[in-house]
Amino acid sequence: MAKITYVEHGGKEHVVEVANGLTVMEGARDNAIPGIEADCGGACACSTCHVYVHPDWVEKVPAIDPMEEDMLDFAYEPKPGQSRLTCQIKVTDALDGLIVQMPEKQI
């Protein structure tokens, strides 16, 4: 189980515990966190679960794969090195304390 902080674009924080094996997207969905739409349900077929990983965590999250990198081309204002799709980040104990911020909107 990991505590993950989801930060809305306006700054409001939501700290929730997410079970290991779920994705960061599923943690947001299961806890009704606004700002992550997840239209494709986690299939990496859209960019509506896009977030910016806090700089302190960029090197700690699993590496991005080519499919996710391609989908980020469709995200709203992606930031190189920080943008990730939450459906592709599996929760483990190593992610306890992870901080992600939602963009202004999802597209």
Helices and strands as residue ranges (DSSP letters): E 2-7, E 13-18, H 24-30, E 50-53, G 55-57, H 66-71, G 72-74, E 83-85, G 86-88, G 93-95, E 99-101
